[in-house]
């Protein structure tokens, strides 16, 4: 359950969680989260198709390094958004981890 597309900033991010799927039930992954690495492999320079291939071939378990944005503690604060990184471990259910990923590095023109 992975789909294509490239975000403007090129960072791979979760664009959808399958209702009732493993990722949704884990409560650790949310739409809009950025995936920084898969099983320790940094995704910064990988194209979307390379990331999809990596996810399809990781086996039964995947460890994702996930970055998400925390709103400022004080809404009027000019501190902006604070990135927070967590590690998420998921086991494959059927043939899917239950999330859709968009983005990846832009190919050289």
Backbone as XML, in Angstrom:
<?xml version="1.0"?>
<chain id="A" units="angstrom">
  <residue number="1" name="UNK">
    <atom name="N" x="0.827" y="-1.191" z="0.000"/>
    <atom name="CA" x="0.000" y="0.000" z="0.000"/>
    <atom name="C" x="0.871" y="1.254" z="0.000"/>
  </residue>
  <residue number="2" name="UNK">
    <atom name="N" x="1.686" y="1.386" z="-0.998"/>
    <atom name="CA" x="2.565" y="2.539" z="-1.107"/>
    <atom name="C" x="2.260" y="3.233" z="-2.414"/>
  </residue>
  <residue number="3" name="UNK">
    <atom name="N" x="2.262" y="4.561" z="-2.410"/>
    <atom name="CA" x="1.949" y="5.253" z="-3.655"/>
    <atom name="C" x="3.030" y="6.250" z="-4.012"/>
  </residue>
  <residue number="4" name="UNK">
    <atom name="N" x="3.016" y="6.699" z="-5.249"/>
    <atom name="CA" x="4.076" y="7.575" z="-5.759"/>
    <atom name="C" x="3.785" y="9.039" z="-5.562"/>
  </residue>
  <residue number="5" name="UNK">
    <atom name="N" x="4.624" y="9.870" z="-6.187"/>
    <atom name="CA" x="4.501" y="11.317" z="-6.080"/>
    <atom name="C" x="5.714" y="11.886" z="-5.393"/>
  </residue>
  <residue number="6" name="UNK">
    <atom name="N" x="6.001" y="13.143" z="-5.657"/>
    <atom name="CA" x="7.157" y="13.775" z="-5.036"/>
    <atom name="C" x="6.717" y="15.083" z="-4.408"/>
  </residue>
  <residue number="7" name="UNK">
    <atom name="N" x="7.007" y="15.234" z="-3.134"/>
    <atom name="CA" x="6.689" y="16.490" z="-2.452"/>
    <atom name="C" x="7.612" y="17.587" z="-2.935"/>
  </residue>
  <residue number="8" name="UNK">
    <atom name="N" x="7.203" y="18.820" z="-2.715"/>
    <atom name="CA" x="8.021" y="19.961" z="-3.140"/>
    <atom name="C" x="9.404" y="19.928" z="-2.518"/>
  </residue>
  <residue number="9" name="UNK">
    <atom name="N" x="9.477" y="19.569" z="-1.242"/>
    <atom name="CA" x="10.786" y="19.567" z="-0.573"/>
    <atom name="C" x="11.525" y="18.246" z="-0.756"/>
  </residue>
  <residue number="10" name="UNK">
    <atom name="N" x="10.867" y="17.289" z="-1.381"/>
    <atom name="CA" x="11.536" y="16.028" z="-1.677"/>
    <atom name="C" x="11.667" y="15.061" z="-0.510"/>
  </residue>
  <residue number="11" name="UNK">
    <atom name="N" x="11.219" y="15.466" z="0.680"/>
    <atom name="CA" x="11.366" y="14.578" z="1.835"/>
    <atom name="C" x="10.269" y="13.522" z="1.825"/>
  </residue>
  <residue number="12" name="UNK">
    <atom name="N" x="10.646" y="12.244" z="1.982"/>
    <atom name="CA" x="9.616" y="11.207" z="2.007"/>
    <atom name="C" x="8.736" y="11.355" z="3.240"/>
  </residue>
  <residue number="13" name="UNK">
    <atom name="N" x="7.430" y="11.338" z="3.015"/>
    <atom name="CA" x="6.511" y="11.505" z="4.137"/>
    <atom name="C" x="5.313" y="10.588" z="3.996"/>
  </residue>
  <residue number="14" name="UNK">
    <atom name="N" x="4.679" y="10.321" z="5.128"/>
    <atom name="CA" x="3.489" y="9.478" z="5.157"/>
    <atom name="C" x="2.320" y="10.295" z="4.616"/>
  </residue>
  <residue number="15" name="UNK">
    <atom name="N" x="1.663" y="9.789" z="3.566"/>
    <atom name="CA" x="0.535" y="10.532" z="3.001"/>
    <atom name="C" x="-0.806" y="9.889" z="3.333"/>
  </residue>
  <residue number="16" name="UNK">
    <atom name="N" x="-0.779" y="8.655" z="3.816"/>
    <atom name="CA" x="-2.026" y="7.973" z="4.128"/>
    <atom name="C" x="-1.747" y="6.788" z="5.053"/>
  </residue>
  <residue number="17" name="UNK">
    <atom name="N" x="-2.672" y="6.523" z="5.949"/>
    <atom name="CA" x="-2.614" y="5.319" z="6.787"/>
    <atom name="C" x="-3.834" y="4.479" z="6.440"/>
  </residue>
  <residue number="18" name="UNK">
    <atom name="N" x="-3.632" y="3.210" z="6.154"/>
    <atom name="CA" x="-4.768" y="2.356" z="5.839"/>
    <atom name="C" x="-5.603" y="2.172" z="7.101"/>
  </residue>
  <residue number="19" name="UNK">
    <atom name="N" x="-6.914" y="2.507" z="7.061"/>
    <atom name="CA" x="-7.759" y="2.357" z="8.248"/>
    <atom name="C" x="-7.702" y="0.924" z="8.769"/>
  </residue>
  <residue number="20" name="UNK">
    <atom name="N" x="-7.434" y="0.787" z="10.047"/>
    <atom name="CA" x="-7.343" y="-0.532" z="10.665"/>
    <atom name="C" x="-6.037" y="-1.252" z="10.383"/>
  </residue>
  <residue number="21" name="UNK">
    <atom name="N" x="-5.178" y="-0.648" z="9.562"/>
    <atom name="CA" x="-3.898" y="-1.266" z="9.219"/>
    <atom name="C" x="-2.914" y="-1.178" z="10.369"/>
  </residue>
  <residue number="22" name="UNK">
    <atom name="N" x="-1.823" y="-1.881" z="10.217"/>
    <atom name="CA" x="-0.815" y="-1.974" z="11.264"/>
    <atom name="C" x="-0.294" y="-0.606" z="11.704"/>
  </residue>
  <residue number="23" name="UNK">
    <atom name="N" x="0.058" y="0.251" z="10.746"/>
    <atom name="CA" x="0.615" y="1.562" z="11.087"/>
    <atom name="C" x="-0.396" y="2.405" z="11.866"/>
  </residue>
  <residue number="24" name="UNK">
    <atom name="N" x="-1.658" y="2.375" z="11.433"/>
    <atom name="CA" x="-2.703" y="3.148" z="12.117"/>
    <atom name="C" x="-2.919" y="2.631" z="13.533"/>
  </residue>
  <residue number="25" name="UNK">
    <atom name="N" x="-2.942" y="1.313" z="13.691"/>
    <atom name="CA" x="-3.163" y="0.726" z="15.017"/>
    <atom name="C" x="-1.987" y="0.951" z="15.957"/>
  </residue>
  <residue number="26" name="UNK">
    <atom name="N" x="-0.804" y="1.146" z="15.403"/>
    <atom name="CA" x="0.384" y="1.322" z="16.248"/>
    <atom name="C" x="0.369" y="2.652" z="16.996"/>
  </residue>
  <residue number="27" name="UNK">
    <atom name="N" x="-0.395" y="3.626" z="16.481"/>
    <atom name="CA" x="-0.446" y="4.976" z="17.069"/>
    <atom name="C" x="0.917" y="5.655" z="17.084"/>
  </residue>
  <residue number="28" name="UNK">
    <atom name="N" x="1.864" y="5.169" z="16.294"/>
    <atom name="CA" x="3.197" y="5.768" z="16.272"/>
    <atom name="C" x="3.462" y="6.532" z="14.984"/>
  </residue>
  <residue number="29" name="UNK">
    <atom name="N" x="2.619" y="6.319" z="13.978"/>
    <atom name="CA" x="2.823" y="6.931" z="12.677"/>
    <atom name="C" x="1.598" y="7.760" z="12.341"/>
  </residue>
  <residue number="30" name="UNK">
    <atom name="N" x="1.804" y="8.958" z="11.815"/>
    <atom name="CA" x="0.700" y="9.830" z="11.451"/>
    <atom name="C" x="0.916" y="10.401" z="10.063"/>
  </residue>
  <residue number="31" name="UNK">
    <atom name="N" x="-0.187" y="10.747" z="9.399"/>
    <atom name="CA" x="-0.095" y="11.405" z="8.100"/>
    <atom name="C" x="0.697" y="12.695" z="8.274"/>
  </residue>
  <residue number="32" name="UNK">
    <atom name="N" x="1.644" y="12.921" z="7.386"/>
    <atom name="CA" x="2.480" y="14.119" z="7.457"/>
    <atom name="C" x="3.839" y="13.875" z="8.084"/>
  </residue>
  <residue number="33" name="UNK">
    <atom name="N" x="4.003" y="12.731" z="8.766"/>
    <atom name="CA" x="5.309" y="12.408" z="9.352"/>
    <atom name="C" x="6.336" y="12.197" z="8.245"/>
  </residue>
  <residue number="34" name="UNK">
    <atom name="N" x="7.555" y="12.626" z="8.499"/>
    <atom name="CA" x="8.658" y="12.401" z="7.565"/>
    <atom name="C" x="9.390" y="11.123" z="7.951"/>
  </residue>
  <residue number="35" name="UNK">
    <atom name="N" x="9.713" y="10.296" z="6.967"/>
    <atom name="CA" x="10.495" y="9.084" z="7.212"/>
    <atom name="C" x="11.945" y="9.417" z="6.887"/>
  </residue>
  <residue number="36" name="UNK">
    <atom name="N" x="12.807" y="9.414" z="7.902"/>
    <atom name="CA" x="14.217" y="9.782" z="7.714"/>
    <atom name="C" x="15.083" y="8.597" z="7.322"/>
  </residue>
  <residue number="37" name="UNK">
    <atom name="N" x="14.762" y="7.411" z="7.892"/>
    <atom name="CA" x="15.549" y="6.227" z="7.540"/>
    <atom name="C" x="14.702" y="4.974" z="7.683"/>
  </residue>
  <residue number="38" name="UNK">
    <atom name="N" x="15.108" y="3.933" z="6.948"/>
    <atom name="CA" x="14.478" y="2.616" z="6.999"/>
    <atom name="C" x="15.571" y="1.618" z="7.371"/>
  </residue>
  <residue number="39" name="UNK">
    <atom name="N" x="15.414" y="0.966" z="8.532"/>
    <atom name="CA" x="16.413" y="0.002" z="9.022"/>
    <atom name="C" x="17.824" y="0.584" z="8.980"/>
  </residue>
  <residue number="40" name="UNK">
    <atom name="N" x="17.941" y="1.855" z="9.377"/>
    <atom name="CA" x="19.255" y="2.492" z="9.461"/>
    <atom name="C" x="19.757" y="3.074" z="8.149"/>
  </residue>
  <residue number="41" name="UNK">
    <atom name="N" x="19.011" y="2.892" z="7.055"/>
    <atom name="CA" x="19.428" y="3.436" z="5.758"/>
    <atom name="C" x="18.801" y="4.810" z="5.572"/>
  </residue>
  <residue number="42" name="UNK">
    <atom name="N" x="19.640" y="5.832" z="5.481"/>
    <atom name="CA" x="19.185" y="7.210" z="5.320"/>
    <atom name="C" x="18.496" y="7.373" z="3.967"/>
  </residue>
  <residue number="43" name="UNK">
    <atom name="N" x="17.323" y="8.022" z="3.964"/>
    <atom name="CA" x="16.543" y="8.170" z="2.734"/>
    <atom name="C" x="16.798" y="9.485" z="2.002"/>
  </residue>
  <residue number="44" name="UNK">
    <atom name="N" x="17.628" y="10.354" z="2.556"/>
    <atom name="CA" x="17.821" y="11.699" z="2.020"/>
    <atom name="C" x="18.108" y="11.733" z="0.527"/>
  </residue>
  <residue number="45" name="UNK">
    <atom name="N" x="18.963" y="10.850" z="0.057"/>
    <atom name="CA" x="19.384" y="10.909" z="-1.340"/>
    <atom name="C" x="18.670" y="9.898" z="-2.242"/>
  </residue>
  <residue number="46" name="UNK">
    <atom name="N" x="17.718" y="9.159" z="-1.678"/>
    <atom name="CA" x="17.028" y="8.134" z="-2.460"/>
    <atom name="C" x="15.801" y="8.700" z="-3.170"/>
  </residue>
  <residue number="47" name="UNK">
    <atom name="N" x="15.587" y="8.230" z="-4.405"/>
    <atom name="CA" x="14.377" y="8.595" z="-5.143"/>
    <atom name="C" x="13.214" y="7.782" z="-4.582"/>
  </residue>
  <residue number="48" name="UNK">
    <atom name="N" x="11.997" y="8.234" z="-4.899"/>
    <atom name="CA" x="10.796" y="7.567" z="-4.396"/>
    <atom name="C" x="10.790" y="6.078" z="-4.752"/>
  </residue>
  <residue number="49" name="UNK">
    <atom name="N" x="11.121" y="5.743" z="-6.010"/>
    <atom name="CA" x="11.083" y="4.329" z="-6.416"/>
    <atom name="C" x="12.112" y="3.495" z="-5.651"/>
  </residue>
  <residue number="50" name="UNK">
    <atom name="N" x="13.239" y="4.106" z="-5.303"/>
    <atom name="CA" x="14.260" y="3.387" z="-4.523"/>
    <atom name="C" x="13.771" y="3.136" z="-3.096"/>
  </residue>
  <residue number="51" name="UNK">
    <atom name="N" x="13.060" y="4.117" z="-2.538"/>
    <atom name="CA" x="12.515" y="3.979" z="-1.182"/>
    <atom name="C" x="11.456" y="2.877" z="-1.158"/>
  </residue>
  <residue number="52" name="UNK">
    <atom name="N" x="10.580" y="2.869" z="-2.174"/>
    <atom name="CA" x="9.533" y="1.848" z="-2.265"/>
    <atom name="C" x="10.166" y="0.461" z="-2.363"/>
  </residue>
  <residue number="53" name="UNK">
    <atom name="N" x="11.185" y="0.339" z="-3.201"/>
    <atom name="CA" x="11.885" y="-0.935" z="-3.366"/>
    <atom name="C" x="12.498" y="-1.386" z="-2.042"/>
  </residue>
  <residue number="54" name="UNK">
    <atom name="N" x="13.095" y="-0.450" z="-1.326"/>
    <atom name="CA" x="13.697" y="-0.737" z="-0.024"/>
    <atom name="C" x="12.634" y="-1.268" z="0.941"/>
  </residue>
  <residue number="55" name="UNK">
    <atom name="N" x="11.486" y="-0.586" z="1.010"/>
    <atom name="CA" x="10.414" y="-0.998" z="1.917"/>
    <atom name="C" x="9.841" y="-2.365" z="1.539"/>
  </residue>
  <residue number="56" name="UNK">
    <atom name="N" x="9.775" y="-2.652" z="0.244"/>
    <atom name="CA" x="9.223" y="-3.938" z="-0.200"/>
    <atom name="C" x="10.165" y="-5.091" z="0.118"/>
  </residue>
  <residue number="57" name="UNK">
    <atom name="N" x="11.449" y="-4.792" z="0.286"/>
    <atom name="CA" x="12.442" y="-5.852" z="0.460"/>
    <atom name="C" x="13.060" y="-5.923" z="1.854"/>
  </residue>
  <residue number="58" name="UNK">
    <atom name="N" x="12.434" y="-5.269" z="2.839"/>
    <atom name="CA" x="13.026" y="-5.254" z="4.182"/>
    <atom name="C" x="12.727" y="-6.518" z="4.985"/>
  </residue>
  <residue number="59" name="UNK">
    <atom name="N" x="11.817" y="-7.334" z="4.518"/>
    <atom name="CA" x="11.459" y="-8.517" z="5.294"/>
    <atom name="C" x="10.224" y="-8.259" z="6.132"/>
  </residue>
  <residue number="60" name="UNK">
    <atom name="N" x="10.098" y="-9.004" z="7.218"/>
    <atom name="CA" x="8.880" y="-8.960" z="8.031"/>
    <atom name="C" x="8.832" y="-7.798" z="9.012"/>
  </residue>
  <residue number="61" name="UNK">
    <atom name="N" x="9.973" y="-7.187" z="9.295"/>
    <atom name="CA" x="10.018" y="-6.133" z="10.308"/>
    <atom name="C" x="10.775" y="-4.940" z="9.756"/>
  </residue>
  <residue number="62" name="UNK">
    <atom name="N" x="10.272" y="-3.754" z="10.057"/>
    <atom name="CA" x="10.957" y="-2.538" z="9.623"/>
    <atom name="C" x="11.098" y="-1.599" z="10.812"/>
  </residue>
  <residue number="63" name="UNK">
    <atom name="N" x="12.251" y="-0.946" z="10.899"/>
    <atom name="CA" x="12.461" y="0.089" z="11.906"/>
    <atom name="C" x="12.581" y="1.405" z="11.151"/>
  </residue>
  <residue number="64" name="UNK">
    <atom name="N" x="11.645" y="2.306" z="11.411"/>
    <atom name="CA" x="11.618" y="3.604" z="10.743"/>
    <atom name="C" x="12.101" y="4.683" z="11.692"/>
  </residue>
  <residue number="65" name="UNK">
    <atom name="N" x="12.941" y="5.579" z="11.202"/>
    <atom name="CA" x="13.273" y="6.776" z="11.961"/>
    <atom name="C" x="12.330" y="7.848" z="11.434"/>
  </residue>
  <residue number="66" name="UNK">
    <atom name="N" x="11.449" y="8.312" z="12.303"/>
    <atom name="CA" x="10.363" y="9.201" z="11.906"/>
    <atom name="C" x="10.554" y="10.571" z="12.538"/>
  </residue>
  <residue number="67" name="UNK">
    <atom name="N" x="10.395" y="11.603" z="11.722"/>
    <atom name="CA" x="10.462" y="12.973" z="12.238"/>
    <atom name="C" x="9.083" y="13.594" z="12.069"/>
  </residue>
  <residue number="68" name="UNK">
    <atom name="N" x="8.606" y="14.208" z="13.128"/>
    <atom name="CA" x="7.335" y="14.916" z="13.023"/>
    <atom name="C" x="7.482" y="16.277" z="13.669"/>
  </residue>
  <residue number="69" name="UNK">
    <atom name="N" x="6.501" y="17.132" z="13.400"/>
    <atom name="CA" x="6.609" y="18.511" z="13.853"/>
    <atom name="C" x="5.732" y="18.749" z="15.069"/>
  </residue>
  <residue number="70" name="UNK">
    <atom name="N" x="6.335" y="19.356" z="16.081"/>
    <atom name="CA" x="5.601" y="19.731" z="17.283"/>
    <atom name="C" x="5.240" y="21.204" z="17.181"/>
  </residue>
  <residue number="71" name="UNK">
    <atom name="N" x="4.001" y="21.547" z="17.495"/>
    <atom name="CA" x="3.664" y="22.974" z="17.498"/>
    <atom name="C" x="4.400" y="23.664" z="18.637"/>
  </residue>
  <residue number="72" name="UNK">
    <atom name="N" x="4.650" y="24.965" z="18.509"/>
    <atom name="CA" x="5.317" y="25.675" z="19.605"/>
    <atom name="C" x="4.486" y="25.593" z="20.883"/>
  </residue>
  <residue number="73" name="UNK">
    <atom name="N" x="5.155" y="25.602" z="22.031"/>
    <atom name="CA" x="4.469" y="25.499" z="23.324"/>
    <atom name="C" x="3.497" y="26.661" z="23.517"/>
  </residue>
  <residue number="74" name="UNK">
    <atom name="N" x="3.893" y="27.839" z="23.066"/>
    <atom name="CA" x="3.031" y="29.016" z="23.155"/>
    <atom name="C" x="2.617" y="29.375" z="21.729"/>
  </residue>
  <residue number="75" name="UNK">
    <atom name="N" x="1.319" y="29.305" z="21.426"/>
    <atom name="CA" x="0.879" y="29.542" z="20.048"/>
    <atom name="C" x="1.380" y="30.860" z="19.446"/>
  </residue>
  <residue number="76" name="UNK">
    <atom name="N" x="1.499" y="31.905" z="20.261"/>
    <atom name="CA" x="1.926" y="33.203" z="19.737"/>
    <atom name="C" x="3.447" y="33.278" z="19.583"/>
  </residue>
  <residue number="77" name="UNK">
    <atom name="N" x="4.135" y="32.254" z="20.057"/>
    <atom name="CA" x="5.595" y="32.236" z="20.018"/>
    <atom name="C" x="6.102" y="32.247" z="18.586"/>
  </residue>
  <residue number="78" name="UNK">
    <atom name="N" x="7.229" y="32.901" z="18.378"/>
    <atom name="CA" x="7.819" y="32.932" z="17.041"/>
    <atom name="C" x="8.862" y="31.823" z="16.893"/>
  </residue>
  <residue number="79" name="UNK">
    <atom name="N" x="8.908" y="30.926" z="17.880"/>
    <atom name="CA" x="9.898" y="29.846" z="17.846"/>
    <atom name="C" x="9.662" y="28.913" z="16.665"/>
  </residue>
  <residue number="80" name="UNK">
    <atom name="N" x="8.423" y="28.850" z="16.189"/>
    <atom name="CA" x="8.129" y="28.012" z="15.032"/>
    <atom name="C" x="7.918" y="26.560" z="15.408"/>
  </residue>
  <residue number="81" name="UNK">
    <atom name="N" x="8.111" y="25.713" z="14.438"/>
    <atom name="CA" x="7.838" y="24.294" z="14.600"/>
    <atom name="C" x="9.098" y="23.565" z="15.044"/>
  </residue>
  <residue number="82" name="UNK">
    <atom name="N" x="8.943" y="22.677" z="16.005"/>
    <atom name="CA" x="10.080" y="21.932" z="16.539"/>
    <atom name="C" x="10.048" y="20.514" z="15.972"/>
  </residue>
  <residue number="83" name="UNK">
    <atom name="N" x="11.094" y="20.091" z="15.243"/>
    <atom name="CA" x="11.095" y="18.713" z="14.751"/>
    <atom name="C" x="11.455" y="17.737" z="15.868"/>
  </residue>
  <residue number="84" name="UNK">
    <atom name="N" x="10.781" y="16.609" z="15.901"/>
    <atom name="CA" x="11.078" y="15.566" z="16.886"/>
    <atom name="C" x="11.256" y="14.256" z="16.127"/>
  </residue>
  <residue number="85" name="UNK">
    <atom name="N" x="12.286" y="13.507" z="16.486"/>
    <atom name="CA" x="12.560" y="12.242" z="15.811"/>
    <atom name="C" x="12.321" y="11.081" z="16.763"/>
  </residue>
  <residue number="86" name="UNK">
    <atom name="N" x="11.587" y="10.071" z="16.286"/>
    <atom name="CA" x="11.350" y="8.859" z="17.071"/>
    <atom name="C" x="11.671" y="7.645" z="16.200"/>
  </residue>
  <residue number="87" name="UNK">
    <atom name="N" x="11.796" y="6.500" z="16.838"/>
    <atom name="CA" x="12.004" y="5.251" z="16.115"/>
    <atom name="C" x="10.728" y="4.429" z="16.207"/>
  </residue>
  <residue number="88" name="UNK">
    <atom name="N" x="10.235" y="3.960" z="15.066"/>
    <atom name="CA" x="9.011" y="3.176" z="15.003"/>
    <atom name="C" x="9.346" y="1.799" z="14.447"/>
  </residue>
  <residue number="89" name="UNK">
    <atom name="N" x="8.906" y="0.760" z="15.135"/>
    <atom name="CA" x="9.152" y="-0.607" z="14.681"/>
    <atom name="C" x="7.823" y="-1.240" z="14.284"/>
  </residue>
  <residue number="90" name="UNK">
    <atom name="N" x="7.719" y="-1.719" z="13.050"/>
    <atom name="CA" x="6.492" y="-2.336" z="12.563"/>
    <atom name="C" x="6.789" y="-3.721" z="11.995"/>
  </residue>
  <residue number="91" name="UNK">
    <atom name="N" x="5.831" y="-4.627" z="12.146"/>
    <atom name="CA" x="5.937" y="-5.959" z="11.546"/>
    <atom name="C" x="4.948" y="-6.039" z="10.392"/>
  </residue>
  <residue number="92" name="UNK">
    <atom name="N" x="5.371" y="-6.653" z="9.302"/>
    <atom name="CA" x="4.537" y="-6.743" z="8.105"/>
    <atom name="C" x="3.284" y="-7.555" z="8.396"/>
  </residue>
  <residue number="93" name="UNK">
    <atom name="N" x="2.172" y="-7.076" z="7.853"/>
    <atom name="CA" x="0.889" y="-7.754" z="8.005"/>
    <atom name="C" x="0.385" y="-8.042" z="6.597"/>
  </residue>
  <residue number="94" name="UNK">
    <atom name="N" x="0.256" y="-9.305" z="6.236"/>
    <atom name="CA" x="-0.032" y="-9.624" z="4.843"/>
    <atom name="C" x="1.214" y="-9.253" z="4.054"/>
  </residue>
  <residue number="95" name="UNK">
    <atom name="N" x="1.080" y="-8.307" z="3.143"/>
    <atom name="CA" x="2.243" y="-7.871" z="2.375"/>
    <atom name="C" x="2.474" y="-6.379" z="2.555"/>
  </residue>
  <residue number="96" name="UNK">
    <atom name="N" x="2.014" y="-5.816" z="3.691"/>
    <atom name="CA" x="2.031" y="-4.368" z="3.850"/>
    <atom name="C" x="2.322" y="-3.961" z="5.292"/>
  </residue>
  <residue number="97" name="UNK">
    <atom name="N" x="2.907" y="-2.782" z="5.420"/>
    <atom name="CA" x="3.078" y="-2.188" z="6.747"/>
    <atom name="C" x="1.923" y="-1.240" z="7.057"/>
  </residue>
  <residue number="98" name="UNK">
    <atom name="N" x="1.025" y="-1.020" z="6.083"/>
    <atom name="CA" x="-0.191" y="-0.253" z="6.335"/>
    <atom name="C" x="-0.070" y="1.249" z="6.191"/>
  </residue>
  <residue number="99" name="UNK">
    <atom name="N" x="0.962" y="1.737" z="5.465"/>
    <atom name="CA" x="1.030" y="3.176" z="5.239"/>
    <atom name="C" x="1.444" y="3.475" z="3.810"/>
  </residue>
  <residue number="100" name="UNK">
    <atom name="N" x="1.109" y="4.686" z="3.363"/>
    <atom name="CA" x="1.448" y="5.149" z="2.020"/>
    <atom name="C" x="2.496" y="6.235" z="2.151"/>
  </residue>
  <residue number="101" name="UNK">
    <atom name="N" x="3.501" y="6.161" z="1.299"/>
    <atom name="CA" x="4.626" y="7.089" z="1.374"/>
    <atom name="C" x="4.714" y="7.905" z="0.100"/>
  </residue>
  <residue number="102" name="UNK">
    <atom name="N" x="4.924" y="9.199" z="0.239"/>
    <atom name="CA" x="5.146" y="10.072" z="-0.918"/>
    <atom name="C" x="6.483" y="10.771" z="-0.756"/>
  </residue>
  <residue number="103" name="UNK">
    <atom name="N" x="7.034" y="11.193" z="-1.874"/>
    <atom name="CA" x="8.261" y="11.987" z="-1.822"/>
    <atom name="C" x="9.501" y="11.166" z="-2.064"/>
  </residue>
  <residue number="104" name="UNK">
    <atom name="N" x="10.625" y="11.819" z="-1.904"/>
    <atom name="CA" x="11.921" y="11.232" z="-2.203"/>
    <atom name="C" x="12.754" y="12.285" z="-2.906"/>
  </residue>
  <residue number="105" name="UNK">
    <atom name="N" x="14.019" y="12.009" z="-3.088"/>
    <atom name="CA" x="14.912" y="12.978" z="-3.719"/>
    <atom name="C" x="14.515" y="13.179" z="-5.176"/>
  </residue>
  <residue number="106" name="UNK">
    <atom name="N" x="14.700" y="14.405" z="-5.658"/>
    <atom name="CA" x="14.441" y="14.689" z="-7.068"/>
    <atom name="C" x="15.567" y="14.111" z="-7.899"/>
  </residue>
  <residue number="107" name="UNK">
    <atom name="N" x="15.219" y="13.561" z="-9.048"/>
    <atom name="CA" x="16.259" y="13.052" z="-9.935"/>
    <atom name="C" x="16.969" y="14.231" z="-10.586"/>
  </residue>
  <residue number="108" name="UNK">
    <atom name="N" x="18.250" y="14.040" z="-10.903"/>
    <atom name="CA" x="18.991" y="15.087" z="-11.599"/>
    <atom name="C" x="18.421" y="15.254" z="-12.995"/>
  </residue>
  <residue number="109" name="UNK">
    <atom name="N" x="18.335" y="16.498" z="-13.448"/>
    <atom name="CA" x="17.780" y="16.765" z="-14.780"/>
    <atom name="C" x="18.858" y="16.698" z="-15.808"/>
  </residue>
</chain>
